[in-house]
Amino acid sequence: MTGTITKLFLDRDYGFISVRGQKQMVFFHRSRIEKLDWDQQLLQMVVEFDVYHSPRGPAAELVRPAR
């Protein structure tokens, strides 16, 4: 799946990815990103990721730069 990182909470180690055509954003934790530094430059970055269903809703894993 592809989306854009639109919310980032650097001090809390998580953020949210918006996916075109979907109302609900996808949560991701810092531990789920690959090949990216955890900094402000992630904001508005287009990424690819896999989705899994957590108890709180959709969550992303294997978050990486889009090709």
Summary of the structure (lengths in Angstrom):
residues: 67
radius of gyration: 10.6
end to end distance: 11.6
largest distance: 29.9
contacts: 177
relative contact order: 0.30
helix: 13%
strand: 54%
